[in-house]
Amino acid sequence: MFDCLRRIILATAAAAALLVTAGNFAEAATLRQGVSAFNRHDYLLASQIFFPLAERGDPAAQSYLGFMFETGRGVPQNYTEAAMWYRRSAEQGDSLAQYSLGLLYDKGQGVPRDIVEANKWLNLSTAASPRGAREARARLRDAVTTKMTRGEIARARLRALEWVPTRER
């Protein structure tokens, strides 16, 4: 009897794990479908796929939507909307969204121009960037730094040090 009960518990646990995995696979497949549509330049379809994922807190979908709003691909160009999506993704630690948000702050596009906030996001992005992108991001961060006073640099570094990623999910 104990052996039969053990088999039932194991079968139930395996079925539950399979359902959870299938749910995650479906969500990942949907993100892959969005990326595939984006890469095929089917931006309207990509935006339709990314929106629900981004609303549920997926940082990659949020970053894609930020780029799409920034460049007007599949959606009307809107820097404010781009900044909002980049921020949501950047706050979760997406280094590309941090980079893009830093650039928007530097230019004052969709957000008030704020060199300290720009440098904070560019610092975070550079620190978390993949090896191949690190040098280019560091050069841009350093170019922004040349426009800053010592006090502004100190404030930007302090903000970057105090920053902690927060998940939406």
Solvent accessible surface area in square Angstrom, and as a share of the most:
residue,aa,sasa,rsa
1,M,204,0.91
2,F,158,0.66
3,D,64,0.33
4,C,72,0.43
5,L,96,0.48
6,R,129,0.47
7,R,156,0.57
8,I,100,0.51
9,I,104,0.53
10,L,102,0.51
11,A,63,0.49
12,T,87,0.51
13,A,56,0.43
14,A,63,0.49
15,A,54,0.42
16,A,52,0.40
17,A,57,0.44
18,L,128,0.64
19,L,134,0.66
20,V,98,0.56
21,T,83,0.48
22,A,53,0.41
23,G,42,0.41
24,N,98,0.50
25,F,128,0.53
26,A,59,0.45
27,E,59,0.26
28,A,41,0.32
29,A,22,0.17
30,T,45,0.26
31,L,39,0.19
32,R,128,0.47
33,Q,104,0.46
34,G,0,0.00
35,V,38,0.22
36,S,48,0.31
37,A,0,0.00
38,F,28,0.12
39,N,99,0.51
40,R,141,0.52
41,H,132,0.59
42,D,55,0.29
43,Y,37,0.14
44,L,112,0.56
45,L,67,0.33
46,A,0,0.00
47,S,4,0.03
48,Q,108,0.48
49,I,26,0.13
50,F,0,0.00
51,F,65,0.27
52,P,64,0.41
53,L,2,0.01
54,A,0,0.00
55,E,103,0.46
56,R,138,0.50
57,G,0,0.00
58,D,13,0.07
59,P,29,0.18
60,A,35,0.27
61,A,0,0.00
62,Q,0,0.00
63,S,11,0.07
64,Y,58,0.22
65,L,0,0.00
66,G,0,0.00
67,F,71,0.30
68,M,0,0.00
69,F,18,0.07
70,E,35,0.16
71,T,51,0.30
72,G,31,0.29
73,R,94,0.34
74,G,31,0.30
75,V,19,0.11
76,P,109,0.69
77,Q,102,0.46
78,N,64,0.33
79,Y,72,0.27
80,T,89,0.52
81,E,50,0.22
82,A,0,0.00
83,A,5,0.04
84,M,73,0.32
85,W,3,0.01
86,Y,3,0.01
87,R,76,0.28
88,R,62,0.23
89,S,0,0.00
90,A,0,0.00
91,E,50,0.22
92,Q,4,0.02
93,G,29,0.28
94,D,36,0.19
95,S,18,0.11
96,L,99,0.49
97,A,0,0.00
98,Q,3,0.01
99,Y,50,0.19
100,S,15,0.09
101,L,0,0.00
102,G,0,0.00
103,L,36,0.18
104,L,1,0.00
105,Y,19,0.07
106,D,19,0.10
107,K,113,0.48
108,G,29,0.28
109,Q,52,0.23
110,G,27,0.26
111,V,23,0.13
112,P,110,0.69
113,R,143,0.52
114,D,48,0.25
115,I,20,0.10
116,V,8,0.04
117,E,24,0.11
118,A,0,0.00
119,N,2,0.01
120,K,20,0.08
121,W,0,0.00
122,L,1,0.00
123,N,27,0.14
124,L,23,0.11
125,S,0,0.00
126,T,9,0.05
127,A,83,0.64
128,A,61,0.47
129,S,3,0.02
130,P,85,0.54
131,R,206,0.75
132,G,79,0.76
133,A,29,0.23
134,R,100,0.37
135,E,121,0.54
136,A,53,0.41
137,R,21,0.08
138,A,22,0.17
139,R,143,0.52
140,L,58,0.29
141,R,55,0.20
142,D,68,0.35
143,A,52,0.40
144,V,3,0.01
145,T,30,0.17
146,T,114,0.66
147,K,108,0.46
148,M,19,0.09
149,T,86,0.50
150,R,219,0.80
151,G,38,0.37
152,E,39,0.17
153,I,33,0.17
154,A,60,0.46
155,R,120,0.44
156,A,0,0.00
157,R,140,0.51
158,L,97,0.48
159,R,87,0.32
160,A,16,0.12
161,L,149,0.74
162,E,113,0.51
163,W,50,0.17
164,V,104,0.60
165,P,70,0.44
166,T,82,0.47
167,R,163,0.60
168,E,71,0.32
169,R,169,0.62
